[in-house]
Amino acid sequence: MKKEKLYDVIVIGGGLAGVAAALEADRSGLKTLLLEKTILWGGLVTSGLVPIYMPLCDGKGRQVTFGIAEELLKISIKYGPDNLPAVWAGKSRKDKIEYEELYPESGMDRRYATLFNPFSFVFGLDELLEKTGIELWLDTLACSAIMKGNKITGVEVENKSGRITLKAKIIIDASGDADIAFRAGAPCAVRGSLPSMLYQYSSLDQAKAAVKTGTAVKLVTWKGGGAANEFGKGYSGKMGVITGVDGKGVSAFALESRRVARENLKLEQKKAGGKNNIYPAALPTMNQIRMTRKIRGLELVKDSMMNKYVSSSIGLIADCRKKDAVWEVPYGALLPQKVQNLLVIGRCIDAEDYSWQVTRLVGACALTGQIAGIAAKLAIKGQTTPDKLAVKDVQKVAEKRGIVLHL
């Protein structure tokens, strides 16, 4: 027998976008449920072992992304090491370690960004969420959308308790793959990636470096040799692009990414003097497919919008690769076509080409999550749907939260 529960807001996906959405909804007084298919919050930055909180600044000293995005950056380093430049730490630091000193490969000299330990971040997120009124369900998979005409009214999920019907006034898709939006009938597009895998490793050389620098920050760090970067460079295997939206492809991506990592590890162990001198410390438990499926939204984040005014902007996001490259994110990019009562956040919002590379970053995920929480409150209060809201009303609340809308 199916069980049924009712909420104001259901957030599907406990990555940083979903966490931000749930926090904002809860703080606005909404009965909120946060679902996560793994047992760790954080998505790609924790389960996916991508330990970089990307910049919240423009690279020229100006912070552009605010609100819960900044709050989560601070949570990421609460229980573990960081290399947040002192200028952004807001205080003099005796343990200051600049990027160019310890991680020259990060390419983020003095940006408002930091490296973090993924598992320390999980502890920080646990503590943050436990203090809220959010109902937290881990190890729960969202399976299908419940529709009434073109409105989504709930989702069916499955966990150890069986199949459960969940109803809500607003659904927020933070799945990372627009799974529920797609199953609700929203038009979508896919992109995909070549095999890629960052993983954590430890080595004798790393231990020596830790002793030399007097810090354990780099005792365990990341490695990604032989994997494709965000532009498809670096992978020399035979597998093509995997979209990440079918089961067979997802499995193939994981196995090929690990095969490449394994072959490179063999070479490195031989060079380092054996398996006792270098070995994996942790492997990602979710695929690092950068861009999978996105919605076709009511508005689109365009490459041509870089450093341009957007009247419907709900916040600013910065590129991690270029300085002075900032986008104003239009509210309609979170709203899927043809489906109401649904907001889509994180890397699934509508963006084109290079802009998709920017909207998938941590700051954009947290920003769009918070905006979804704001929109959910306004829609429920006004007894309407998020697509019918006046953008100025969303913007007004965002500004009250300290979010800067325009350059």
C-alpha positions in Angstrom: 0.0 0.0 0.0 1.3 3.4 -0.9 1.7 6.0 1.9 0.9 9.7 1.3 2.2 12.8 2.9 1.6 16.5 2.3 4.1 19.5 2.4 4.4 23.1 1.2 7.6 22.4 -0.6 9.5 19.3 -1.7 13.1 19.7 -2.8 14.4 16.8 -4.8 18.2 16.5 -4.4 20.4 17.4 -1.5 23.3 19.0 -3.4 24.1 22.6 -2.6 21.3 23.9 -4.8 18.8 21.7 -3.0 20.2 22.6 0.4 20.0 26.3 -0.3 16.4 25.9 -1.6 15.3 24.0 1.5 17.0 26.4 3.9 15.3 29.4 2.3 11.9 27.7 2.3 12.2 26.6 5.9 13.4 30.1 7.0 10.3 31.5 5.2 8.1 29.3 7.4 7.2 26.7 4.8 6.8 23.0 5.7 9.7 21.6 3.7 11.0 18.2 2.8 14.5 17.6 1.4 15.1 14.4 -0.4 18.6 13.0 -1.3 19.3 9.7 -3.1 22.6 9.1 -1.3 23.4 9.4 2.4 25.6 12.5 2.0 24.5 16.1 1.4 26.4 18.2 -1.1 26.2 16.2 -4.4 29.2 16.5 -6.6 31.2 18.5 -4.1 31.0 15.8 -1.5 29.9 12.4 -3.0 31.5 13.5 -6.3 34.8 14.6 -4.6 35.1 17.9 -6.4 36.6 19.9 -3.5 36.6 23.4 -4.8 34.1 26.1 -3.7 34.2 28.2 -6.9 34.6 32.0 -6.8 32.0 34.3 -5.5 33.9 37.3 -6.8 34.8 38.7 -10.3 38.5 38.1 -9.9 39.2 41.8 -9.5 38.3 42.1 -5.9 34.5 42.5 -6.1 32.2 40.0 -4.5 29.2 39.3 -6.8 27.4 36.3 -5.3 25.9 36.6 -1.8 23.3 35.1 0.5 23.2 31.4 1.2 25.9 30.8 -1.4 28.4 32.7 0.9 27.0 31.0 4.0 27.7 27.5 2.5 31.2 28.5 1.5 31.9 29.2 5.2 30.3 25.9 6.2 32.5 24.0 3.7 35.6 24.9 5.8 34.1 24.9 9.3 35.4 21.4 10.1 38.3 21.0 7.8 41.3 22.8 6.1 41.0 25.6 3.6 43.1 28.1 1.7 40.7 31.0 1.6 42.8 34.1 1.0 43.1 36.3 4.0 41.6 39.2 2.2 38.3 37.3 2.0 38.6 35.6 5.4 37.9 39.0 7.1 40.8 38.7 9.6 44.5 38.3 9.8 45.4 34.6 9.6 48.6 33.1 11.0 47.9 29.9 9.0 47.4 31.8 5.7 48.3 29.7 2.7 47.8 31.3 -0.6 46.8 29.4 -3.7 50.0 30.0 -5.6 52.0 28.6 -2.6 50.2 25.3 -2.1 47.9 24.7 -5.0 49.4 26.5 -8.0 47.3 24.3 -10.3 44.1 25.7 -9.0 44.5 28.8 -11.1 42.4 31.0 -8.6 44.9 33.4 -7.3 43.3 35.4 -4.4 39.7 34.7 -5.6 36.9 34.5 -3.1 37.1 30.7 -3.4 38.6 27.9 -1.4 39.5 24.2 -1.5 37.9 22.1 1.2 37.7 18.6 2.5 34.5 17.0 1.2 33.8 14.9 4.3 34.4 17.9 6.6 31.8 19.7 4.5 29.3 16.9 5.0 29.7 17.3 8.8 29.1 21.1 8.4 26.0 20.5 6.3 24.6 17.9 8.8 25.0 20.4 11.6 23.4 23.2 9.6 20.4 21.2 8.5 19.8 19.6 11.9 19.1 23.0 13.4 16.2 23.6 11.0 12.7 22.4 10.8 13.3 20.7 7.4 12.3 17.1 7.2 15.3 15.3 6.0 15.1 12.0 4.0 18.3 10.3 2.9 18.7 7.2 0.7 15.4 8.2 -1.0 15.0 8.2 -4.8 12.4 10.4 -6.6 10.8 8.1 -9.2 8.0 9.9 -11.0 6.0 13.1 -11.2 2.4 13.3 -10.2 0.5 15.6 -12.5 -2.9 17.3 -12.7 -3.0 18.7 -16.2 0.1 20.7 -16.7 0.7 21.2 -13.0 3.0 19.0 -10.9 1.3 18.2 -7.6 3.7 15.7 -6.1 6.2 12.9 -6.6 6.5 9.2 -6.0 9.6 8.2 -4.2 11.1 5.0 -3.0 13.2 4.1 0.0 13.4 1.3 2.6 9.8 2.0 3.6 8.6 1.2 0.1 6.9 3.4 -2.5 5.5 6.7 -1.0 3.3 9.4 -2.6 4.4 12.9 -1.6 2.2 15.9 -2.4 3.3 19.6 -2.2 2.2 23.0 -3.3 5.6 23.6 -5.0 8.1 21.1 -6.2 11.8 22.1 -6.6 13.9 19.9 -8.9 17.5 20.0 -7.7 18.3 16.5 -9.0 21.3 17.8 -11.1 19.8 16.0 -14.1 16.3 17.6 -14.4 14.9 14.1 -13.8 11.6 15.2 -12.4 11.1 18.1 -14.8 11.7 15.7 -17.7 9.3 13.1 -16.3 6.7 15.8 -15.7 6.8 16.5 -19.5 9.1 19.6 -19.5 11.1 20.1 -22.7 14.8 19.4 -22.1 18.1 19.3 -23.8 21.2 17.1 -23.1 24.9 17.5 -23.5 27.1 15.1 -21.5 30.8 14.6 -21.0 33.7 12.4 -21.9 35.0 10.0 -19.1 36.4 12.1 -16.2 37.2 11.3 -12.6 38.9 13.3 -9.8 39.7 11.1 -6.8 41.6 11.5 -3.6 45.0 10.0 -3.0 47.8 9.9 -0.6 51.5 9.3 -1.1 54.9 9.4 0.5 55.8 12.6 -1.3 52.5 14.1 0.0 53.4 13.1 3.5 56.9 14.7 3.2 55.3 17.9 1.8 52.9 18.0 4.8 55.8 17.8 7.2 57.8 20.5 5.3 54.8 22.9 5.2 53.7 22.1 8.7 50.1 21.4 7.6 48.1 18.3 6.8 46.1 20.2 4.1 47.7 18.3 1.3 48.3 15.0 3.0 45.3 13.8 1.1 44.5 15.6 -2.1 43.0 15.1 -5.6 44.2 13.5 -8.8 42.7 13.3 -12.2 45.3 12.2 -14.7 44.0 10.9 -18.0 40.5 12.3 -17.5 38.7 14.8 -19.7 38.5 18.4 -18.6 35.4 20.5 -19.0 36.3 21.2 -22.6 36.7 17.5 -23.5 40.5 17.6 -23.5 42.8 15.1 -21.8 41.0 11.8 -22.4 42.5 9.5 -25.0 40.3 6.4 -24.7 37.7 5.1 -27.1 34.5 6.0 -25.3 32.4 8.9 -26.7 30.3 11.5 -24.9 28.0 10.1 -22.2 24.9 12.1 -21.6 24.3 10.7 -18.1 20.5 10.3 -18.6 20.3 6.6 -19.3 21.3 3.7 -17.0 23.6 2.0 -19.4 25.6 5.1 -20.1 25.9 6.0 -16.5 27.4 2.6 -15.7 29.7 2.8 -18.7 30.9 6.3 -17.7 31.8 5.1 -14.2 33.7 2.0 -15.3 35.6 3.7 -18.0 36.6 6.7 -15.7 37.9 4.3 -13.1 39.7 2.2 -15.7 41.6 5.3 -16.9 42.4 6.3 -13.3 43.6 2.7 -12.5 45.9 2.6 -15.5 47.4 6.0 -14.6 47.8 4.8 -11.0 49.9 1.8 -12.1 52.3 4.1 -13.9 52.5 6.4 -10.9 53.1 3.6 -8.4 55.9 2.3 -10.6 57.5 5.8 -10.7 57.0 6.3 -6.9 58.5 3.0 -5.9 55.4 0.9 -5.3 51.9 0.7 -4.0 53.0 1.5 -0.5 54.1 5.0 -1.6 51.1 6.1 -3.5 47.5 4.8 -3.4 43.8 6.0 -3.6 42.4 7.4 -0.4 38.8 7.9 -1.6 36.8 7.4 -4.9 33.8 9.4 -5.9 30.5 7.7 -5.3 28.7 9.6 -8.0 29.6 10.3 -11.6 31.4 13.5 -12.4 29.4 14.2 -15.6 29.6 18.0 -15.7 26.5 18.7 -17.8 23.8 16.2 -18.3 20.2 17.3 -18.9 18.8 20.9 -18.6 15.3 22.3 -19.0 14.1 24.6 -21.8 13.2 27.6 -19.7 11.1 30.6 -20.1 14.3 32.5 -20.3 17.9 31.5 -21.3 21.3 32.4 -19.9 23.2 33.4 -23.0 26.9 33.8 -23.7 26.2 37.3 -24.9 24.8 38.2 -21.5 28.3 38.3 -19.9 28.7 41.6 -18.1 25.4 42.8 -19.5 22.3 44.1 -17.7 19.3 41.7 -17.5 16.1 43.3 -16.2 14.8 40.0 -14.7 18.1 39.2 -12.9 17.8 37.4 -9.6 21.5 37.5 -8.8 25.1 37.5 -10.1 27.4 34.5 -10.9 31.1 34.6 -11.8 33.2 32.5 -14.1 36.0 30.5 -12.4 38.3 30.6 -15.5 38.2 34.2 -16.4 38.4 37.4 -14.4 35.8 40.1 -14.9 33.3 37.6 -16.4 30.0 37.9 -14.6 26.4 36.9 -15.6 23.1 38.3 -14.4 20.8 35.2 -14.1 17.2 35.7 -15.4 14.5 34.4 -13.2 12.8 32.6 -16.2 15.9 30.3 -16.5 14.6 28.5 -13.4 11.1 28.0 -14.9 10.5 25.0 -17.2 8.2 25.4 -20.2 4.8 23.6 -20.2 5.0 22.5 -16.5 3.7 24.6 -13.6 4.3 24.5 -9.8 7.9 23.5 -10.6 11.2 25.3 -10.2 14.4 23.8 -11.5 17.7 24.8 -10.0 21.5 24.2 -10.1 23.2 23.0 -13.3 19.7 22.2 -14.8 18.6 25.8 -15.4 18.4 26.9 -19.0 21.8 28.1 -20.3 23.6 27.9 -23.6 27.1 26.8 -24.6 29.8 28.4 -22.5 27.2 29.9 -20.1 26.2 26.4 -19.1 29.8 25.9 -17.8 29.2 28.9 -15.5 25.7 28.1 -14.3 26.8 24.6 -13.2 29.3 26.0 -10.7 28.8 26.0 -6.9 27.9 29.7 -6.5 25.2 29.5 -9.2 23.7 26.3 -7.7 23.4 27.9 -4.3 22.1 31.2 -5.7 19.4 29.6 -7.8 18.4 27.3 -4.9 17.8 30.3 -2.6 15.8 32.1 -5.3 13.6 29.0 -5.7 12.9 29.0 -2.0 11.9 32.7 -2.2 9.7 32.1 -5.3 8.0 29.1 -3.5 7.1 31.3 -0.6 5.7 34.1 -2.8 3.7 31.6 -5.0 2.2 29.9 -2.0 1.3 33.1 -0.3 -0.2 34.5 -3.4 -2.0 31.3 -4.3 -0.4 31.2 -7.7 2.4 29.4 -9.5 6.1 30.5 -9.7 5.8 31.3 -13.5 3.0 33.8 -12.7 4.9 35.8 -10.1 6.0 39.3 -10.9 9.8 39.3 -11.2 10.0 42.5 -9.2 8.5 40.7 -6.2 11.1 38.0 -6.3 13.8 40.6 -6.8 12.6 42.6 -3.8 12.9 39.7 -1.4 16.3 38.7 -2.9 17.6 42.1 -2.2 16.4 41.9 1.4 18.5 38.8 1.7 21.5 40.7 0.6 21.7 39.4 -2.9 23.0 41.8 -5.5 21.0 41.7 -8.7 22.9 43.9 -11.1 26.5 44.8 -12.0 
